[in-house]
Amino acid sequence: MKFLTKAFIALVLASSLFAGTYNVDVAHSSVGFKIKHLMISNVRGDFKDFSGSFVYDEKNDKLVSLKGTIKATSIDTGIVKRDNHLRSDDFFYVAKYPEITFVLTKINADEAHGILTMHGVTKDVVLEYEKGGAVKDPWGNTRFGFSLEGKINRKDYGLKWNKLLEGGGITVGEIVKLYVEIEGILKK
């Protein structure tokens, strides 16, 4: 049994030799969403202030881990009045819940499983994962990129504000489509 334990530890250590930690390059990454408005069109928005890091195992060509943090106050839909309403306790309540976090738990083919915490609520989510690949940039840095997409129900996270429309329907949709584009730089 000792031999198997030592062999397993050696295997894990050997595979980690090819894994590198990357910092998210926010200048070449984005975190965005879209949601139905008045049941007839979509409103798009972005979070402008976010950070994160991830581990990519080059030998096994696999994203191993990812931790990201979004400053909820950085929401930007292009309309100041709407953004201020989204920051209020009707929605994100940024004074009480200033951050949104995501922690990857596993990659399964083209699915990224993780834990999303928003508005004080933590839930498991599954997002579509698309690997962009690794490359050396002109300045000698190793970069790796990927994207995540998926849907969540905002009510599951306590973001329940809405108004009924006179002819039926609601002002703000419940399903939020998430779009995340990440480019990271290998730590030296």
Secondary structure as the mmCIF struct_conf table of DSSP 4:
data_model
#
loop_
_struct_conf.conf_type_id
_struct_conf.id
_struct_conf.beg_label_comp_id
_struct_conf.beg_label_asym_id
_struct_conf.beg_label_seq_id
_struct_conf.end_label_comp_id
_struct_conf.end_label_asym_id
_struct_conf.end_label_seq_id
HELX_RH_AL_P HELX_RH_AL_P1 LYS A 2 SER A 16
TURN_TY1_P TURN_TY1_P1 LEU A 17 PHE A 18
STRN STRN1 ALA A 19 VAL A 24
HELX_RH_3T_P HELX_RH_3T_P1 VAL A 26 HIS A 28
STRN STRN2 SER A 30 HIS A 37
TURN_TY1_P TURN_TY1_P2 LEU A 38 ILE A 40
STRN STRN3 SER A 41 PHE A 47
STRN STRN4 PHE A 50 ASP A 57
TURN_TY1_P TURN_TY1_P3 GLU A 58 ASP A 61
STRN STRN5 LYS A 62 LYS A 71
HELX_RH_3T_P HELX_RH_3T_P2 ALA A 72 SER A 74
STRN STRN6 ILE A 75 ASP A 76
BEND BEND1 GLY A 78 GLY A 78
HELX_RH_AL_P HELX_RH_AL_P2 VAL A 80 ARG A 87
BEND BEND2 SER A 88 SER A 88
TURN_TY1_P TURN_TY1_P4 ASP A 89 PHE A 92
TURN_TY1_P TURN_TY1_P5 VAL A 94 LYS A 96
STRN STRN7 GLU A 99 ASN A 108
TURN_TY1_P TURN_TY1_P6 ALA A 109 ASP A 110
STRN STRN8 GLU A 111 MET A 118
TURN_TY1_P TURN_TY1_P7 HIS A 119 GLY A 120
STRN STRN9 VAL A 121 LYS A 136
TURN_TY1_P TURN_TY1_P8 PRO A 138 TRP A 139
BEND BEND3 GLY A 140 GLY A 140
STRN STRN10 THR A 142 ASN A 153
HELX_RH_3T_P HELX_RH_3T_P3 ARG A 154 TYR A 157
TURN_TY1_P TURN_TY1_P9 GLY A 158 GLY A 158
STRN STRN11 LEU A 164 LEU A 164
TURN_TY1_P TURN_TY1_P10 GLU A 166 GLY A 167
BEND BEND4 GLY A 168 GLY A 169
STRN STRN12 ILE A 170 ILE A 170
BEND BEND5 THR A 171 THR A 171
STRN STRN13 VAL A 172 LEU A 186
#
